[in-house]
Amino acid sequence: MKLCIRGRKLQTRATLSVAVALAGVFSVHAQEAPELAPRALPVAAGPNDIARFLAGMPVRAESPLAPLTRDPAWQEHAAFFEKEFSKLNLRQLQKLHAWEETYLPEAMQPIPVAFYMFSGPDFLYVDQFFPRASVYVLCGKEGMGPPPDPLRIANLSGALGNLENAMKSSLETTYFITKDMKIDLQQQNLNGVLPILYAFIARADKSISNVTFGSLNSAGTFQESAPGKKGGSIPGVRIRYTDNQSGDSQTMYYFITDISDGGIKATPGFLKFCQRFGIASSFLKSSSYLMFENGFATIRNFILDHSNRIVQDDSGIPLAYFDPNRWSLHLFGVYLGPIELFKQHYQPRLQELFAQSNPPPIEFGFGYRWNWKEANLMVATRK
């Protein structure tokens, strides 16, 4: 069963019988039979099969990963993700789409590029808000980890458990907890952002066609290189995929980079790369109120100068930086101020605007206010 949501699908299934039917006739258990360890298999799996496997979705019958879908560890993992993504659809995404159809229909049209600064691996929400961008540019300080290869995982249950733990906070709230994504340098434990990006892409009903590792040089040029090989100063990955429903070809970049003022000054390639795309739609969520600080003026100004639309919660760009002569602001939900951890970034003027404008409600959690009754959202449109 596929649960279709207003032109966008997060793949779900009623049972695991399809996966079992597609599986081969044997199961590989490295611990029980060391001489048949998965690392000895000669045929590598492609990135789309790997993404579907990590997402708990059936793979092709001829895939090298098909036998592993008979492993109880994978079947338990698939059942876990099936349950979590089904709850996410009902609790969040269906309501998000209904809101967007009414209040932000232009975001559902094709756009050239979407910037998501401070994103970490949260491809899920930028794809939901801007589903038809040709290019997505994400960045964070979280490392990618090694390219995931289930055929080389000795402890499949432990590795899939790591992935579930890393994604759990995002699926249950709306944001990642950085410590849950802490990179373990051991090989193939499914930590880092890459397995999470793979899983989100597969669950968004997209088929990965190509994954290219590389880095940005100081001029902002993406240069291909082997995973883990030292290239430019800003490592990253380019993932090309097709949206299975629309047939659109799309590209996502993720870069590991420091976008504080000092980080940009030391490694300017990331913003030079972004500049090449011109004006974009920008998305900001759960960004730790960093752009309230003096040390993040460069990225704050870049977003304001290179965006025609900004969708954010109150942790993004402070209200004071939106020039009313240049921006139209539309507020949604309620403003209760920041959560306790960031209470110093309370915005009295934003509270006044919410009180004066009686904004329409939102029925989905957003940012740190994952309880929809407490959530706020702002859409800034360039005049």
N, C-alpha and C positions, 0 to 999 in steps of 0.2 A: 504494500500500500504506500502510495506517495501522497503526502499531505501538501496540497497546493495552496499557496497564500498569495492572492492578488498578483499573479504574474511572477512571483518569486517563490521558489521552493526551498524548504529545508527538508532534506530527504529523511523520511521515516519509513519504518516497516512494521507490520503487525507482529510478525514472528521472524525467527531466524531460519525458517525452513528453506528459504531460497538460497541462503548462504551455504547451508549444509548440502543442498542438492548440487550446488555448483562445485563443491569441494571434491578433491581427488580421493583416492582410495587409501591414503595413508596419512599419518600425522607425524610430524617431526618433533622429537623431544630430545634436546641436546643433553639434558642431564641423564636421561635413561639410557641413551645409546650414543655415547660420545663419538663412535666411529661414523655415525650418520648425522653429525652436527650440521645445522643449517648452513654454516659458512662454507661447507664443502660443495654446495649446489652450484653448478656452473652458470646457470641462467639468471641474470639479474632482472628484477622487476622494474617496470617503468614507473615514473612518478605518479601517474594517475591511479594505477593499481595500488601503489603505496598509500596514496591519500585516501582512497576508499577503504583500504584495510584499516588504517589508523582511525578513520571515522566510524568504524563498525558497520560498514556497508558491504554488500556482496561484491566480489571481484569477478573478472572474466573466468570462465571454466578453464581456459588454457593458461591462465596466469600462474607463474611460479608460486604465487602466494595462496592459491586456492587450497592446497593441502593444509595450510596453517589455519584456515577457517574452521577446520574440524577440531582444533585444539579448544578444550573447555575454557582456557584463559581468554581466548579471543571471543568466544561465544558469550561469556560473561561481560566482557568489555562492550560488545555490540549491544547487548541488552541494556547495559547501563546508559550508553549514549542514546539509544532509542528512547528510553524513558526521559532522560534529561532534555533532549531536543524537543520531544513532544510537549513537555511541560513549558519549555521556553516559547514555543509557538503559541500556545494558548494564553500564557500569562503576559507575554510581551509583544511578540512580533505581529500577530494579527491586529492588535490594537494600535501598534505603531503605524502599520500600513493604512488603517482606517483614518488615523489622524493625518497622515501625509497626503492622502487623496483629497482631503478637505482643505488643508492649510498650506501644503507645500507641493502641489502637483507638478510644478516645474522641475523638481528634483528627480522626477521619474523620467524625464526626457534625456536623450543622449547628451553627455557633456564631455569635453576633452579630457579633463583631469580633475581628480580630487586629492587634496592634500590632507593628511591626517598626522599632524605633528604630535609628539608625545604618545604615539599610539601603542607602542609595544606590539604584540601580536593580535590586536583587536580588529581583525579584518571583518568580523561579523557585523558590527554596527555601521561602519562606513559603507559597507555593501548594502545594508538594508536602507540607509538613508539616501544613498546615491547609487542605485543599482546599475546604472547604464553609463558609468564613466569609462572612457577608453583606457585611461591609465590611473592607477592609484599609487600614491607615494606615501609610504608609512616609514616611521623611524622610531627608534628607541635606544636605550642603552643595554637592553637585554640581548645576549648573544644568541646566535642561531643554533649552536650545537652542530654535531656532525650530520651529514645528510642521512635521514632515517632509512634504514634497510632492515626490514623485519627478518630477512633470511639470515642475518648475522646477529640476531638477538638470542643470547643463551637463556635468559630468564624472561620469557614473554610475559608472564603474569606480572612480574615486577615492573617491567618497562611500560606496559599498558596502564598499570596503576599509577606510575609517575605522570603519564599524560593526563589521566583523569583528574589527578590532584591538581595539576597545573591549570586545568580548564574549569575546575569546579566552581571557583568563585565567580568567574565570568558568566557561567551558565545560570548560577543561582542568584547573582546580583546583576550588575551590568559592567563590572570592571575587574581587572586582574589585580591580584596581590603579588607584588614583585617577588617577595621571598618565596612564594610557591613555585616560581619559575627559575630558581637558583640553578645555575648550570653545574652539573656534575661532570667532571672531565673524563669519566670512564666512557668508553665507546658504547653507542647504541643503547642508551638508557631512556631515550625519547624525552630528554630535557632540552631546554632552549626553545626558541620561538618557531622553528621550522616545522616540527610535527604539528603544532597548534594551527599554523597557517594552512598546512595541508588538510587538516581535518575540517576546518571552517570552509575551505574552498569546496571540498567534496560535498559537505552537507548543504552548501548553497546551490547544489545541482549544477556544478561546473566541472568540466573535464580538462585536466592539465595536459597541455601539449608539449611544454618545454620548460625546463628549469636551468637557469644559467647563474653560476656563481661568479662574483667579481668584486670590484671595488671602484670607488671614485678617486680620480687623481685631483690635484689641486685646482685644475681647470674645470672640474665638474663633469668629466667624461667617464662613462661607465666602461671599464675595461674588464674583459672576461679573464678568469683565472680558475684554476682548480680549487676545490673547497679546501680551506685551511692554508693555502699558499699565500704568502705575503705579497700583496700587490700595492694598490694605492693606500692612502691613509684611512679610508672609510670603507670597510667591508660591507657587502650587501648581496642580495639575491634578486634575480628577475624571474618571475613566474608568469608564463603565458598560458592562457586557458580560454576555453569557449563556454559561454553560457548555453547550457543545453536547451533551454526553452526558446530564447530569442535567436540563438545562433551567432550572437555577437562575439567577436574576438576581443579579449581584454588582457591587460597586463598589470601586474602588481609588482612594485619594488618595495623591498624592506632594507633599510640601512641601519647599521649600528653606529650611532654618532652622538656626540654631545652638542646640543644646540643651545647651550648657555652662551652668553656673550664671549666668554673666554674660549669655549670650545669652537665656536664659529671662527673666531679670529685665528686660532691655531690650525684648524682644518676647514678652510672655506669652501671646499668642493661641493658639499651638500647643497648649500643655498645656490651656488652657481648652477648645479644640476637642475634644481627646481625652477630657477629663473628661465630656463630654456622652454618651459611649458607655457609661459605667459601667465594670463589670468586664470584662476582656478576657482572651484568651490572648495571651501575649507570646512573641516569637521574637528571639533575639540570636545573632549569628554574626559572627566576624571584626570585632569592634568596637574593635580597637586597645587593648583593656584600659583604655578611657577611664574607665570607672566605678570603676577602682581609684584614680583621682586625686581630690584634694580638690575640684577644680573641676566635678565632675559629680554631686554629691550629690543635687541636686534631681531630675534625671531618674531616678537610681537609686532614690530613695525613691518616686517616682511609679509606676514599674513594679512595685515590691514592693507598693504600696498598691492598685493598680488591676488586678492580675492574679490569676486563679485557677489559672493554669498558666503556667510559664515553661520554654521549651525553649531551651537555650543550650549553647555550648562554654565552655571555661574563660576566654575573653576577655570574657565578659559581666559579670554581677554577682559579685563575690568571695564565696566560700563564707561568710566571716565575717558577712555581712549577712543570711543566711538563718536566722532564729530557729527553732530546732528545735521550739519549741512551736507554731509557725504553719505550718511547711512540712515536707512529706515529700520527701526527696530520693532519686532513683533514678539511679544512675550506670551508664554504658555505655562500653565500649572500654577504653583505657589512658590514663593520665596521665603524660606524659613531661616536663611543664613547658612553658612557653611556648617558641616559637621564639626564636632568638638575639636578634632585634631587640627582643623584649619580656622578656628573661630576668629583669629585675628584678621581675617580677610572679609569680614562682614561689610556689606555695601549699603549704607543707609539710603543713598539715592536710588538704588535698585529696589529697595523695599518700598520706597515712595511710589515708584512707577508701577509696581505690581498692585499697590493699594489703589492707585488712581485709575488704572486701565481695566480692572476686573478681567484679567486674561482668560481665554478659554482653557478648560482643564485638559490635562493629558492623563491617559489611563494606563500608562506604562512607566516603569521606573526608568530613570536616566541619570547617569553619572553616579556620584556617591549617594544620592538619594534614590536608592533602588526600590524603596516603597513608593509606589506611584502617587499616593496621597500627599507625599512630601516633595515631589520632584518638580524641577523647573527646567525650562528650555527656552532658548532665545534664537530667533532667526534674524540675522542682520543682512540687509540687502543694500547693495551700493546704489545710490540714486543716479 
